[in-house]
Amino acid sequence: MTRPKAWLSWSSGKDSAFALDVVRRAGDLDIVGLVTTVTSAYGRVSMHGVREQLLDRQAAAAGVPVHKVEIPAPCTNDEYERRLCAILRAARVDGVTHVVFGDLYLADVRAYRERVLAPLELVPVFPLWLRDTRALAREMVGAGLRAHLTCVDPRALDRSFAGRIFDEQLLADLPTTVDACGENGEFHTFVTHGPMFDRPIDVRPGDVVERDGFVFADLLPA
């Protein structure tokens, strides 16, 4: 039986990466593409601040092509939607019927995604929805997922967390006010190892800088 074709909304971080592994293990969908928003002026994954070269290495390790939604800086939400819908419309023509997201519990974010996909006749899928985030974070680490914190919101989490590895020690060190998966935007990550990859993504630390109110820890190809 032919499985429905799906793209996966890929941030380069742990939630989307783990969602890929969960969907593959379930076997109900055929993930034929990743879709990622890239800020063209910087050549980096939007918000996560990850270099495009490392994004490409992730896609190669996952064995799935990545489709990039290139946006300017700054970018209005209307412009973002226009560019996203254009690439998703092309995917629909190619037989893609579902889009997978790694969202965990923010109802407004889910409703927004559903609203954007509805006119395109694409079905949103949320394989991690309403999972307990502390248990989920431990499950990720236990499954061999390894990630670096590439962006930290210093209003929610001390800037010293930027660049740290997402592991049991980090989970133990997180303040109780911070979601274990950073679902409220407290931090964003870049995944280097995990069951969704057939090889590790070797990186080395770069500069830590503050920009637009966020602290970014650069990662360089090793």
N, C-alpha and C positions, 0 to 999 in steps of 0.2 A: 504494500500500500504506500502510495506517495505521500510524504509528509508535507504540510503547508510550508511554504518558504517564508522566512522571517529575517528581518534586519534587527540588530541590537544596538540600542543607544549606548554608545561607548564613550565614557568620560576619561579613560585611561586609569581610573581608580578602582578600588577594591569591590564596590557594590556591583558595578556593571560587569567586572571580571568574574565575580562569583556567580552572578546571574547567568552568565554564559555557561559556566560549569553545571549549574543546576538544570538549565534547560537541556543541555546535551545529555545529561544523565537521565532525565525524564524521557527523552527520545520522541516527544510529541511534535517538535518543530525542527525544521532544517535551517540552521542559521547560515545564511549565504552572504551576509554582509554586516559590517559594522558601520555606524554613522556617527561622526564626531564633528563638533564645532571647533574650528580653528580660527584664531584671530590672525588674519593674513599679514598685517603690518609687523607682527612679532614672530610669526612662524611658530606659534605655540598653541597648545590646547587651551581653549578659553576657560578662564577661572582657575584651572589647575596649574597653569603656567608651565606645562611640560613641552619640551622641544619636539617639533614635528618629527625629527629623525627617530626619537625614541617611540613615538606613537607608531611609526611605520614598523619598527622592530617588534612591537607588541602584536600588530596585526599578522606579521609573518610568523611569529611564534604560535599564535592562535590558529593559523591556517585559514584565515578569513580575510578577504579584502576589506579595506577601510575606505569609506566614502566621506569626503571632507566637505562640510558646509563652511565655506570661507566667508567670514564677516569682517567688516571694517572696525576700526577703533576710533571713537566710540561707535556703538551700534544701537539703533532703536529696536524695540521689541517688534515693531511692524516689519522692519527690514529683516530681522532675524527670521521671523515667521515666513516671509516671502521666500527667502533663500532655502530654508528648511523644507518648505512645502514643495518647492520646485524639484529638489532632489528625491523627495519621497514619492512625488507623482511619477517620476521616471522609474523608481523602483516598482511601483504598482504596475506600470506597463510591462515590466519585466517578469511579472508573476509573483511578486512579493505581496503577501496578504496580512502579515502580522509584524508588529514592532514590539520588541521586548525592552523593558525598562528595569533598572535596578532600584527604583524608589522603594522606600520602606514604610513610611506612614503619613507623610504630609498630604492630607486630603486635597488641599488646594492645588498642589503640583500635579497630582493624579488627574484631577478634574480638567486642568489646563491641557494636559497631554491628550486626554480623551476628546476634548473640544477641537484641538488641532487636527487630530487624525480622522474624526468623523466624516468631514466632507471628502476625504481622500479614500474612504471605504477601506481603511486599514484598521486592523484589530489590535488594540493595545494589550500587552501581557505584562503582568507584574508578579514574577515568581517568588519574590522575597517579601511580598506585602504583608504587613502586620506581624512579621517575625519579631520576637523579643531581641532587641538590638545588642544587648550585652551577651546573650547566648549566641547570637549570630556572629558577633565579632570573635568570640572564642572558637566557634566552629570554623571560621575562615582561617584563623591562625593554626588550628589543629589539622586542617586539610593541607597545610603547606603553603598557604598564600603568604607572600611577603611583599610588603609595600613600604614606601617612604612617604612621610607627610611633606607635601610640596607646597601647601598653602595653609596658613593659619590665620584665623580672625582673632587679632589680639584683644578684642573686646570680650571674647569668650574664653580664650585659652592663651596661656603665657607664650610669648614668642619663642621661648627656648624649645618648644615642641617642634618647631619647623625643622625639617630634615630628619627627625627621628624615625626609627623603624616601627611599623605597626606590629607590635608583638605583645606577649603577655605582660611584659614589664610596663609597656606604655599603657595598656588597659588598666593596670593597677595604679598607675600614676595619674590618670585622668581625674579631674575634679568631678564630684558627683553631679555638678550642674551641666556637665558636658556629655552629650549622647555618645555612647561607645562607638558608634559608627559615624559620628559627625553629621548626622542627618539634618541638623539645623544649620549647617554651614560653618560649624566650628572649625573644621579642617577638611582638606581634600588630599587625596593620595595618588601615587603612581605605583602600579603593581609591577614587580620584577620577576616573581616566581609564583607558581601555582599550578594546579591540575588542569587549568584551561590552556596552558602553554606546553609546547613540546621541547622548549629550551628556555633557560633563564635569560633575562635581559640584564646584561652587566652594565652597571652605572658607577659613577664616582661622584662625590659631592662637589657642588660648585658654590657660588656665592649665595649668601642669604641677604635679601634686600626687602625694604618696605616700599610698597607702591599702592596707591589708591586705597590706603587704609588697611591693607593686608600684608602679611609677611610671607614672602616666597622663598623657598629653598630650591635653588637650581640643581638639576641633575644633568650630568654630562655622560655621553657614551664612554664606557670604559675601554 
